[in-house]
């Protein structure tokens, strides 16, 4: 048991070295900040393999006093969407479409789950996402579930490494609305990142 624990701690230390901190300037964040006129909402995005059905990635979009994307350990970015440690600012509707288009491809589809929350809950989630810090590779779902834990209404969301398990738990929350997005873009779809939004 001790050997397993030690191996886990070594693995976690190595994974932490893979975090890629970024810190956009105050000016860039202020310029990009976007206030969406929809209700306060927390959205879970889950990327699912079309071949195995396994979860491949998880992220949160939070709409409160502004709309942000918490894309932990993700590869998605755009020069007009400043980033601070996996939190992206300026998440307009075209930016959301861009996020979905980047992740939905011939090998994967993306599931969007929306739940309306109170303004206070949305702000709590925004603060937790912004305080989380840069996320090491393969720890996206750990980060997502950590942000959700302790937020009123999300008590049933347990810490997890598995995007699909978190998707299933999120789907059991009352009032969740779900959409699935499929695309035939090729697996190597990095060219999407150079598109405008």
C-alpha distance (Angstrom), angle and dihedral (degrees) to the residues before:
residue distance angle dihedral
X1 . . .
X2 3.80 . .
X3 3.80 90.6 .
X4 3.82 91.1 52.2
X5 3.81 91.1 49.2
X6 3.81 91.7 48.4
X7 3.82 91.4 48.9
X8 3.79 90.2 50.0
X9 3.82 92.2 50.7
X10 3.81 91.4 49.2
X11 3.80 90.2 49.5
X12 3.80 91.0 49.6
X13 3.81 91.3 49.6
X14 3.78 91.0 51.8
X15 3.79 91.6 46.5
X16 3.79 91.1 51.9
X17 3.78 88.6 58.6
X18 3.81 87.8 62.7
X19 3.80 95.4 63.1
X20 3.79 112.6 116.0
X21 3.81 109.3 -149.8
X22 3.80 116.8 -155.7
X23 3.77 127.6 178.2
X24 3.79 119.9 -170.7
X25 3.79 116.4 -156.3
X26 3.80 122.1 -97.4
X27 3.81 88.1 -113.6
X28 3.82 93.7 54.4
X29 3.80 92.4 46.9
X30 3.82 92.5 47.6
X31 3.80 90.8 48.4
X32 3.80 93.0 50.4
X33 3.81 100.1 39.8
X34 3.79 109.2 126.0
X35 3.81 127.2 -164.5
X36 3.80 111.8 -156.9
X37 3.79 116.7 -151.9
X38 3.81 94.4 -141.1
X39 3.80 124.4 100.0
X40 3.80 121.3 -75.1
X41 3.78 104.0 -81.3
X42 3.78 144.7 169.6
X43 3.80 115.7 -147.2
X44 3.79 125.5 -167.2
X45 3.80 116.1 -155.9
X46 3.81 115.8 -162.4
X47 3.80 124.5 -174.3
X48 3.82 113.1 -149.1
X49 3.81 128.9 -167.2
X50 3.81 112.3 -117.9
X51 3.80 91.3 -150.0
X52 3.81 104.6 43.9
X53 3.81 101.2 19.4
X54 3.81 89.2 -131.0
X55 3.78 123.1 138.8
X56 3.80 115.0 -104.1
X57 3.82 105.7 178.2
X58 3.80 143.1 -0.6
X59 3.81 132.9 -158.6
X60 3.79 140.0 166.2
X61 3.78 130.4 -132.1
X62 3.79 113.0 -164.3
X63 3.79 124.4 -166.5
X64 3.78 115.3 -163.3
X65 3.79 130.2 109.8
X66 3.82 82.3 -14.0
X67 3.80 134.1 2.7
X68 3.80 116.6 -110.3
X69 3.80 136.4 172.0
X70 3.80 118.3 -136.5
X71 3.81 101.3 -160.2
X72 3.81 102.5 171.2
X73 3.81 115.3 -157.3
X74 3.80 88.7 -9.7
X75 3.80 128.4 149.8
X76 3.81 95.3 -146.6
X77 3.79 117.7 110.3
X78 3.79 143.6 142.6
X79 3.82 127.9 -161.7
X80 3.82 90.5 -127.8
X81 3.82 92.0 55.1
X82 3.81 107.4 68.9
X83 3.78 116.5 -147.7
X84 3.77 134.5 -148.1
X85 3.79 112.3 -172.7
X86 3.83 97.3 -37.2
X87 3.82 94.3 -36.5
X88 3.81 111.0 114.7
X89 3.81 121.6 -160.1
X90 3.81 130.4 -153.9
X91 3.80 96.7 47.6
X92 3.79 100.2 175.4
X93 3.81 121.8 166.5
X94 3.83 91.2 -92.8
X95 3.82 88.4 51.4
X96 3.82 89.7 53.5
X97 3.81 90.4 49.6
X98 3.81 88.5 48.9
X99 3.83 90.4 51.7
X100 3.79 92.0 50.9
X101 3.81 93.1 45.1
X102 3.80 91.7 51.3
X103 3.81 93.2 53.5
X104 3.81 101.6 37.0
X105 3.80 109.8 78.4
X106 3.77 140.6 135.8
X107 3.80 91.6 -72.8
X108 3.81 99.6 40.4
X109 3.78 141.2 31.8
X110 3.78 127.7 -158.7
X111 3.79 128.8 -133.2
X112 3.79 121.5 -152.8
X113 3.82 118.0 -159.0
X114 3.81 118.1 -174.7
X115 3.77 127.8 -168.1
X116 3.80 124.6 179.5
X117 3.79 113.3 -131.4
X118 3.78 137.2 176.5
X119 3.82 119.0 -84.7
X120 3.80 88.7 -111.1
X121 3.81 92.6 54.3
X122 3.81 91.4 47.7
X123 3.81 91.1 52.1
X124 3.79 91.8 47.8
X125 3.81 89.6 53.2
X126 3.82 92.3 47.3
X127 3.81 91.1 51.1
X128 3.81 92.5 48.4
X129 3.81 92.9 48.4
X130 3.80 92.0 48.1
X131 3.81 91.8 48.8
X132 3.81 95.8 46.7
X133 3.80 98.4 86.6
X134 3.79 132.3 -147.0
X135 3.81 112.4 -28.2
X136 3.82 122.8 -136.7
X137 3.80 119.4 -126.0
X138 3.82 116.5 -79.6
X139 3.82 92.5 19.9
X140 3.81 99.0 93.7
X141 3.79 95.5 115.3
X142 3.80 93.2 44.3
X143 3.81 87.6 55.9
X144 3.82 94.3 45.2
X145 3.79 93.6 49.6
X146 3.81 91.0 45.1
X147 3.81 90.2 56.2
X148 3.81 91.9 48.5
X149 3.79 95.8 46.3
X150 3.78 113.5 97.7
X151 3.79 93.7 18.9
X152 3.83 112.8 122.9
X153 3.80 110.8 -103.4
X154 3.81 94.4 23.3
X155 3.80 98.9 76.1
X156 3.81 91.8 120.4
X157 3.82 92.9 59.4
X158 3.79 105.8 99.9
X159 3.80 127.7 -164.1
X160 3.79 109.3 -86.8
X161 3.79 144.0 168.2
X162 3.82 91.1 -154.2
X163 3.83 121.6 86.5
X164 3.81 93.4 -161.3
X165 3.81 93.8 53.3
X166 3.79 90.2 50.7
X167 3.82 90.4 47.3
X168 3.80 89.8 53.2
X169 3.82 92.9 47.6
X170 3.81 91.8 46.9
X171 3.81 89.7 50.1
X172 3.79 90.5 58.9
X173 3.81 92.0 60.3
X174 3.82 111.4 107.5
X175 3.80 114.3 -101.1
X176 3.82 99.0 18.2
X177 3.82 115.1 152.5
X178 3.80 115.8 -156.9
X179 3.80 134.0 -159.1
X180 3.82 129.9 177.2
X181 3.80 124.8 -150.5
X182 3.81 125.0 -159.6
X183 3.81 128.2 -177.5
X184 3.79 138.2 175.0
X185 3.82 95.8 -138.4
X186 3.82 112.2 135.2
X187 3.80 120.7 -96.8
X188 3.81 90.9 -110.7
X189 3.79 95.2 62.6
X190 3.80 102.0 149.2
X191 3.80 88.5 124.3
X192 3.81 87.3 77.0
X193 3.81 88.6 70.3
X194 3.81 91.6 68.6
X195 3.80 93.6 56.0
X196 3.77 119.3 106.1
X197 3.77 122.8 -115.5
